[in-house]
Structure formats: structure tokens, C-alpha cells
Amino acid sequence: AFSFHFRNTGNSDLIIRHCQASCGCTVPEWPKDPVPPGADGFIAVTFDSKGKSGMVHKTVTIIANTVPNNVTLSISGQVNAH
């Protein structure tokens, strides 16, 4: 799991409407309540490596009341077989 830290640097509440992972092995969790101006938040992304090996690259698309209204987060890593 990895947590992406963010801060609302805008002048109004940040509302994250949805987070969509690139596949079912990647699960995002995000704040469901509005994030006020100046406040910090985290988007946690959990990757299940079961059945995977080698280099992996996954993305999570964030849809929010921002400009632009979507941002893509990326995670990459090497999965070693045991």
C-alpha cells in the first residue's frame, strides 16, 4: 500500500467525486468528505501482487472539482517471485 499526500491549495472545498483504478488488483481509498482550503488529505492505494511478477505499472484516475477535473496517479514497482 502507498499513500499519496495532498493539500488543498484552492479557495474552496476540494471534493473528490471518484477514484478509478486501472485494474481490479489496485484499490484506491479517498476522503469522502470535502477537504477544506489549506487542509491535507491522503489517497491510499493498495496493490495486490498475487499472480503478478516482474515490473508493474498501475494508475488511479482522480475525478474532482478541480481544473482539470481529473488527475492520474501512478505506482510502479518490481514484483519478485518467492
N, C-alpha and C positions, 0 to 999 in steps of 0.2 A: 504494500500500500504506500501511496505517496500523497502528501497534502500540498496543494497549491495555495499559497498565501496571497491575499489581495487586500487592497484598501480602496474604499470608495472615495475618490478624489473629486467627485462631482458635487453639485449644489443641491441635489435631491436624492431621495432614497433610490438605492440600487435594487432592482427586482430581477432576480434570476428566475426566468419562467420555466426553463427546462435545460437539462444536460443530456446529450445523446452520445453514447459510446460507439466506436466504430465496429464493435463486435460484442457478443454475449459474454466473453471472458473478461471484459473490462466493465466495472461497475462504478459510476460516479455517485457521490453524495454531496449535496449542496445546501446552503441555507434556504429554508422555505419562507422565512420572514424577511421583509425588506431590511436592507443594510443601510443605516443612516449615513449621511455625509461624514467623512472623517473616520468612520468605523472600519475595523478589519474583519475579514472573514476567511474561511478556508473551503476549498473544494477538495474532498478526499477521493482518490481514485484507487480502486483495488483491482489488481490484475491476477487472474487465476492461471498459473503456468502449467497446469495439468495437461499432459499430452502435447506440450509445446517444446521445442528445442531450437537452439541457435538464436540468431538475432531477431528480436521482435520490435515492432513499432506500432503503437496504438494511439488513437486520438479520441478526444472528447470535445464535442462542439457545445459551447455555452450559448444559450439564447436568452437575452436580457434586454432591458430598456436602455440600451447603450447605442452609441453611434460609432461604428456599425453595430447592428443588433446581434451579431454573432462573433464569437472568438473561438479559435481552436487551440486546445491544449494538447501537447504531445508527450508521450512517455516512450522511451526506448530502453532496451536492455538485452543482455545476453542471458539466455536460459541454458544452464548446463545440465546435462543428463546425469542422474545419480547412479 
